[in-house]
């Protein structure tokens, strides 16, 4: 086996173990991981950041700006917002129709906690997740997926699988859709910041609309 083939095999094994086997093992354990989610994210995200910074082939601009010089922040932000507004309205109407008791549950019942989440969530949860599932994932495993569409799909799927341990079907389903959306944004812009903005927009919205309960083992709604 050539050096390139051996390296590819090792990367594929790493991907399967870290992004498939580990989430499924956590789901099998069925333990309440609520108290260690954020610390774990910070440690894993920090590790991915260090590995990226130590890699001379990594373009550090991707951590805060689009890598393409002709990319327009205004155009990308406009695209994100134009997609978010009607989609969020549709989700809000669906929640109001299917589970009206959940609608605005967190801001109604625990407004202070809601405001804290709006500010803290993008910093301690969104950024580490985007470092792991977009910036690190795209850079480290890009050679395994010559077709860009497959790389986006793999990133989205791994993001959905990372949420199976919450023990409900809605969390992995919504994060699968969100993962595909955020991966597409990162693929277009090569910007962690823009992917984080889109992720934070949707995340804060879901907590506001009453679906945050499904992403924290029910702890927030208690």
Residue pairs with C-beta under 8 A, 6 or more apart in sequence:
1 9
8 143
8 144
11 140
11 141
11 143
11 144
12 144
15 141
15 144
15 154
15 158
19 137
19 158
19 161
19 162
20 158
20 161
23 161
23 162
23 163
23 164
23 165
24 161
24 164
26 33
26 164
26 165
27 164
27 165
27 167
29 165
30 165
30 167
32 217
33 40
33 165
33 217
34 216
34 217
34 219
37 216
38 124
38 125
41 124
41 125
41 128
41 129
41 132
42 124
42 128
44 128
44 132
45 127
45 128
45 129
45 131
45 132
46 128
48 131
48 132
48 135
48 136
49 131
49 136
51 136
51 140
52 58
52 60
52 63
52 131
52 135
52 136
52 139
53 60
55 139
57 139
58 139
59 67
59 190
61 67
62 135
62 139
62 190
62 191
62 192
63 135
63 192
63 193
64 191
64 192
64 193
65 73
65 191
65 193
66 73
66 76
66 189
66 190
66 191
66 194
67 189
67 190
67 191
68 189
68 190
71 189
71 190
71 191
73 194
76 185
76 188
76 189
76 191
76 194
77 194
77 197
80 185
80 194
80 197
80 198
80 201
81 201
83 181
84 198
84 201
84 202
84 205
88 202
88 205
88 209
91 205
91 206
91 209
92 103
92 209
95 102
95 103
95 209
95 210
95 211
96 103
99 210
102 209
102 210
102 211
102 213
103 209
103 210
104 208
104 209
104 210
105 210
105 213
105 221
106 113
106 114
106 117
106 207
106 208
106 210
106 212
106 220
106 221
107 114
107 208
109 221
110 220
113 220
114 207
114 208
117 204
117 207
117 212
117 220
118 204
118 207
118 208
121 200
121 203
121 204
121 207
122 196
122 199
122 200
122 203
122 204
125 203
126 196
126 199
126 200
126 203
127 192
127 196
129 159
129 199
130 182
130 186
130 192
130 195
130 196
130 199
131 192
133 155
133 158
133 159
133 162
133 179
133 182
133 183
134 155
134 182
134 183
134 186
134 192
134 195
135 186
135 192
135 195
137 154
137 155
137 158
138 151
138 155
138 183
138 186
138 187
141 151
141 154
142 151
144 151
144 154
145 151
145 154
148 187
151 183
151 187
152 180
152 183
152 184
152 187
153 180
153 183
155 179
155 180
155 183
155 186
156 176
156 177
156 178
156 179
156 180
156 181
156 182
156 183
157 176
157 179
158 179
159 175
159 176
159 178
159 179
159 182
159 183
160 172
160 173
160 175
160 176
160 179
161 172
162 175
163 171
163 172
163 175
163 215
164 171
164 172
166 172
166 214
166 215
166 216
166 217
167 217
168 214
170 211
170 214
171 214
171 215
174 206
174 211
174 214
178 199
178 202
181 198
181 202
182 195
182 198
182 199
183 195
185 191
185 194
185 195
185 198
186 192
186 194
186 195
189 195
206 212
206 215
207 215
207 220
212 220
212 221
213 220
213 221
